[in-house]
Amino acid sequence: MTGFGRAEHASDGMIARVEIATVNRKQADIHFSLPREIAALEGDLRKLVLEFVSRGRVNVSINLERTSGSAQSLGLDSARAQALEAAFQELSAVLDRPIKPEASDFMRAPGIITFEDSGWDPEEAATAITPALSSALANLVEMRTAEGEDLKVDLFARLAILEDHAKVIETATPKVVERQRELLHNRLRDAEIEIDLNDERLLKEIAIFAERCDISEETTRLAAHINRFREYLESNEPVGRSLDFLCQELNREFNTIGSKANDAGIGQNVVGAKTELEKIREQVQNIE
């Protein structure tokens, strides 16, 4: 599911800013962008993200900044300072008058005095990053939850259409075997084939033929799968993969019904149901 979360937290002279963006993907695919010095924290941070997100591509951007007044060390390039002093002495000799450098000259000269960052300590950085990441994840979940509610409404509406097709098929189920039996008898009569209705072999073949045309088991499983689908939609747990599996099972049952029933009316409902099921499957890919 798509979503975005942002948060920041200040601790121990530093500020951690975290941004999280997610897009649809079947599996959890987490990518971090963070300072190289704290790369060792990625494993623990990944575990924290997985507590909130189980599906989708997740991009996590972490930035650290020093707060004003935090400790920084001064760097002095003595060779540059001596070179600047020697340059003034040489300039004095060239102009034949004394020219002495001021303190401001050394401050303005690039590279002589520099402020050096002391580096990020992973343990100290974690005290700022972890709360910021947790808050950003909470914001992300809130946004994804709102999207999930919209998807839930859409899926319930499509599931109702799917159930209507299933009910039409279920109503026609008792007539399938009877109709196929009549078609078989008509074909035998039209072929002017004399049959003995007491022939055990013939009765056995008719029974097998009737069993192959019976779709009552498939319609029962359809109803069970649809009810289970509704239960998953009402669940507060991650159900994306479970719904994806149910879509496959529903598709399997409709395919079996279409091939076994050999009925134009049922076939039309199978086509309509599979069309709606494909739309449901596309939406399921967006569900956590």
Buried (B, 14 or more C-beta within 10 A) or exposed (E): BBBBBBBBBBBEBBBBBBBBBBEEBEEBBBEBEBBEBBEEBBEEBBEBBEEBBBBBBBBBBBBBBBEEEEEEEEEEBEEBBEEBBEBBEEEEEEEEEEEEBEEEBBEEBEEBBEEEEEEBEBEBBBBBBBBBBBBBBEBBBEBBEEBBEEBBEEBEEBBEBBBBBBBBBBEBBEBBBEBBBEEBEEEEEEEEEEEEEEEEEEEEEBEEBBEEBBBEEBBEBBBEBBEBBBEBBEEEEEBBBBBBBBBEBBBEBBEBBBEBBBBEEBBEBBEBBBEBBEBBBEBBBBBB
